Every structure is written in structure tokens, then in C-alpha cells.
Amino acid sequence: MCIYTNIHHPVTYSMQPPIHRSLKTNGKRRVIVVGDVHGCLDELKALLLGLSPPYEQGNDVLIFVGDLVGKGPDSCGVVSVVIIS
């Protein structure tokens, strides 16, 4: 356990250590980590299509970290892509 103090809100509270998992792949699968999409569906699609080779559903492992919704124009669209991916 670690102690975290936020400078803007001087309250100290304890945080649990981060949880991690190991992924086993068959040597052909890629693990792709995407962070902080913030509701930007067009940019997310461009990112996935811009990979070389492009993202393949069912073959690659796609992990989203950070914020999926907010700020951008299409939070619902981003959530839909995450669900089907």
C-alpha cells in the first residue's frame, strides 16, 4: 500500500497497489495498448487503421487505459468500438 497526497486537495488517503495481469500470446498476436481516447472516435479509428499491419479483431489483443469518454465529440462511438473490440 502507498500513501498519496494530492497537492490541490490536501487530503491523504491510501491506495491499493496496482493490479497487473500477464498475457500469453501464440507468438502471432500483438498486444496493443491505447490510452486516453477521450471520446475521439475518428482519431481512434485512424490509429487502429494506421498500425502496420492494421489491427485485426480476434487476432490482436487491444487494451484501453485511461479515459475513454469526455472532451471529444463521440464518446458513445468510442464505447461502441471498445465493446466490439
C-alpha positions as CSV (number, residue, x, y, z in Angstrom):
1,M,0.0,0.0,0.0
2,C,1.2,3.5,-0.7
3,I,0.2,6.9,0.6
4,Y,-0.8,9.6,-2.0
5,T,-1.3,13.3,-1.2
6,N,-2.9,15.4,-3.9
7,I,-1.3,18.9,-3.9
8,H,-4.6,20.6,-4.9
9,H,-6.7,18.7,-2.3
10,P,-4.5,18.3,0.8
11,V,-6.1,15.0,1.8
12,T,-4.0,12.0,2.3
13,Y,-5.5,8.6,1.6
14,S,-4.2,5.1,0.9
15,M,-4.3,3.5,-2.5
16,Q,-4.1,-0.2,-3.2
17,P,-1.1,-1.4,-5.3
18,P,-1.8,-1.6,-9.0
19,I,-3.2,-4.9,-10.3
20,H,-1.4,-6.4,-13.2
21,R,-2.0,-9.4,-15.4
22,S,0.2,-11.4,-17.7
23,L,-1.0,-12.1,-21.3
24,K,0.1,-15.2,-23.1
25,T,0.1,-14.9,-26.9
26,N,0.7,-17.5,-29.5
27,G,3.6,-15.6,-31.0
28,K,1.5,-14.1,-33.8
29,R,-0.8,-12.0,-31.6
30,R,0.1,-8.4,-30.8
31,V,-0.8,-6.6,-27.6
32,I,-1.8,-3.1,-28.5
33,V,-2.3,-0.6,-25.6
34,V,-4.2,2.6,-26.3
35,G,-4.5,5.4,-23.8
36,D,-6.7,8.4,-23.2
37,V,-9.1,8.3,-26.2
38,H,-11.3,11.0,-24.6
39,G,-14.3,10.4,-27.0
40,C,-12.3,11.0,-30.2
41,L,-13.7,8.2,-32.4
42,D,-12.2,9.4,-35.7
43,E,-8.7,9.6,-34.2
44,L,-9.1,6.1,-32.6
45,K,-10.1,4.6,-36.0
46,A,-7.2,6.3,-37.7
47,L,-4.8,5.0,-35.1
48,L,-6.0,1.4,-35.4
49,L,-6.0,1.5,-39.2
50,G,-2.6,3.2,-39.2
51,L,-0.9,0.3,-37.5
52,S,1.3,-1.8,-39.7
53,P,-0.3,-4.3,-40.2
54,P,-3.7,-2.9,-39.2
55,Y,-5.5,-4.1,-36.1
56,E,-7.2,-7.5,-36.6
57,Q,-10.1,-8.2,-34.3
58,G,-9.7,-11.8,-32.9
59,N,-6.0,-11.9,-33.6
60,D,-4.7,-8.9,-31.7
61,V,-5.2,-8.1,-28.1
62,L,-6.4,-4.5,-27.7
63,I,-6.1,-2.9,-24.2
64,F,-7.6,0.5,-23.4
65,V,-6.1,2.5,-20.5
66,G,-7.0,6.0,-19.3
67,D,-10.1,8.0,-20.2
68,L,-12.4,6.7,-22.9
69,V,-15.1,9.4,-22.8
70,G,-15.3,13.1,-22.3
71,K,-13.8,16.1,-24.2
72,G,-14.2,14.6,-27.7
73,P,-17.3,14.7,-29.9
74,D,-18.2,11.0,-30.0
75,S,-17.9,9.2,-26.6
76,C,-20.7,6.8,-27.4
77,G,-18.9,5.8,-30.6
78,V,-15.7,5.1,-28.7
79,V,-17.5,3.0,-26.2
80,S,-19.1,1.0,-29.0
81,V,-15.7,0.3,-30.6
82,V,-14.3,-0.8,-27.2
83,I,-17.2,-3.2,-26.6
84,I,-16.9,-4.9,-30.0
85,S,-13.1,-5.0,-29.9
